[in-house]
Amino acid sequence: MSTTKTEKYQPLTEISAIKLVKKLGLFDATEALTAREIGDGNLNLVFHIINDQTNKSIIVKQALPYAKVVGESWPLSLNRATIESNALKQFGAFTPELVPAVYYHDETLAVTVMEDLSHLTISRAGLIQGESYPLLSQHIGSFLGHIAFKTSDFALKPQDKKEEVVKYSNPDLCNITEDLVFTDPFFDIDTNEFEKALRPDVEELWNDGDVKLQAAKLKYKFSTNAQTLIHGDLHTGSIFASSQETKVIDPEFAFYGPFGFDLGQFVANLFLNALSRETNREPLFAHITNTWNVFKDTFTALWHSENTEPFAKDERLLHEILTQTWQDAVGYAGCEIIRRTIGLAHVADLDEISSEERKINAKRTALKIGRYLLLHQQDVSPNEFEHLLR
Amino acid sequence: MSTTKTEKYQPLTEISAIKLVKKLGLFDATEALTAREIGDGNLNLVFHIINDQTNKSIIVKQALPYAKVVGESWPLSLNRATIESNALKQFGAFTPELVPAVYYHDETLAVTVMEDLSHLTISRAGLIQGESYPLLSQHIGSFLGHIAFKTSDFALKPQDKKEEVVKYSNPDLCNITEDLVFTDPFFDIDTNEFEKALRPDVEELWNDGDVKLQAAKLKYKFSTNAQTLIHGDLHTGSIFASSQETKVIDPEFAFYGPFGFDLGQFVANLFLNALSRETNREPLFAHITNTWNVFKDTFTALWHSENTEPFAKDERLLHEILTQTWQDAVGYAGCEIIRRTIGLAHVADLDEISSEERKINAKRTALKIGRYLLLHQQDVSPNEFEHLLR
């Protein structure tokens, strides 16, 4: 992969995107290519470029200098494209089969050229259609276990780890999470979005000082606790899947944060899908349990084989870190479930429930369980999620 | 204050140091100045420059590109001079009366020109002479309370705080602390230095898995927990004092770390001085209690008047942070007491006890109490230190 710096940022067009991939030698100058912009236009341009005759295809992704959400627009650092590209390369060094290959990055243009994964489905969409992706939790547990250990103080030289923390410093995108996940849903703030029927439930949440105290502590841990390189936005919409493959995409929120954050967000989104279903929920709950088990086993194996910390011979240190990681994950899952129900960015799993009554009931349950998780971080085991919903 | 960049690093001499302060306009070109290098030569050159007729004086401090300790020498980032200068300016913005004024900094030369404080005494030396510096804890408690709050997530904008974390990233010097404070003293490693008579006590420590687990957790928190800008080396040798004045110097170890670290180191060094005395220990124990009380009151007042965190209206969040801060301080004090007794860098308070028997006894007590603090972080109150020694 190569990286260059262009003089000045400008948005790509379908024509200039084609020009770029030819210039990079990824296609011959004479090939007839079709480019289609397939992004949602809120944060990024995404060009799908294909030679219709050979079927060879590629993705060109460019960050926009602003974020648009529900009509609002605010400026956003282009540096997130470099962070995303660096994170994909870093993840790829440890689990190459679980991320797209990155071919090129340009810092000034905020452009990354990468593997086209359109033979796969975004796992949220597939899960909503009733797919269960039997390997999903095996893959994500392994992905998270590898990244968590390999980028931590237990694997890296102390100085190298601190340099990574600086490299992945991502203030703008962290602040989006701090506001939209940890703060706004817990206060009566304009960005929140929820059905009128939910108002009593939401007000109950806003008046629940105990729940808010836990949210505050999880937010503070998110902002201060540089344990490991995290994806930062690992919901089921950031994962391409098929029955055989799993690919993690879009780590533009990546930074050094707590071990439990990605785990909690992923588990929460599996849970929200289960909640949206009327039948066949078991595979989702099995995924939740298995994600944790595979994470724990992967992390533990690496701890024993690759640890550079002299104190790490004491198994109790590992045990305490794993226990805290799961407890944090439960708390982060609670925050994610709540914000996906009443915050600015919802999930289709709940919003697309066709019966209005069932939708409201599901959201009411989501709020209840989100609050429960925040209050019971110490005593919710991975297989408890299934019982909570009964 | 002005900052410039020179072309190339080279060590100053007494002549070039005088040239520099004249060029900066801090003295007239025609003044007769005397320069004397007063540093210990292990980490820095320190020039004291004075006009003997007017008595006007100034300090020129230059970092050396290596560290020398007990004959060993290893390369060390010059960037620490910039960190020190930035930290002094930052501290000075909040508590100008408690740090030297900084007049000039040159990044490439790693030179800082600052206020001469030689009318004061290094507080360790004064305490060893039996001074008690009645305002010391009032000043240091206020210093730590201001810095801790003002540079935290509760005072700064989220993005600004993350930029500060990057600005003060200090991998080389953090690693010295990680090794010399948190690791080496707990293992049979060459850098340790202790009297033969202490060997059984030291081996007992090395075999104490419970104590080592606590040290491991405090080290991990030090390496990952970016709560606030800390001094990083706040022992009594980093503080100039008189009966009226207190000035904190030498923050070259500054970085974003846990609230409790500086507190713990300072308290530990007060304790070590008390331990070295045969009489008049009370002022030291009063200082320990008062440091915490002033810290807590300062931090609490700022929390109420300047907090920008919406969740901070819940007093329980403040209470939990203060409780954790003190518990961490107790643990960090334990590590500091142990490493100052058997690690690479001792304190004169203990080493200069003239009676060999009394010295060994004091060190044995230090080890015992250091271990006790590590194991009882949750239940040692500030005034407990006095009882521990009885």
Interface residues (C-beta under 8 A of the other chain):
Chain A: D153 P158 Q159 K161 K162 E163 V165 V166 S169 N170 P171 D172 C174 N175 E178 T183 F186 F187 G209 K212 L213 A215 A216 K217 K219 Y220 S223 T224 N225 A226 Q227 E309 P310 F311 A312 D314 R316 L317 E320
Chain B: D153 P158 Q159 K161 K162 E163 V165 V166 S169 N170 P171 D172 C174 N175 E178 T183 F186 F187 G209 K212 L213 A215 A216 K217 K219 Y220 S223 T224 N225 A226 Q227 E309 P310 F311 A312 D314 R316 L317 E320
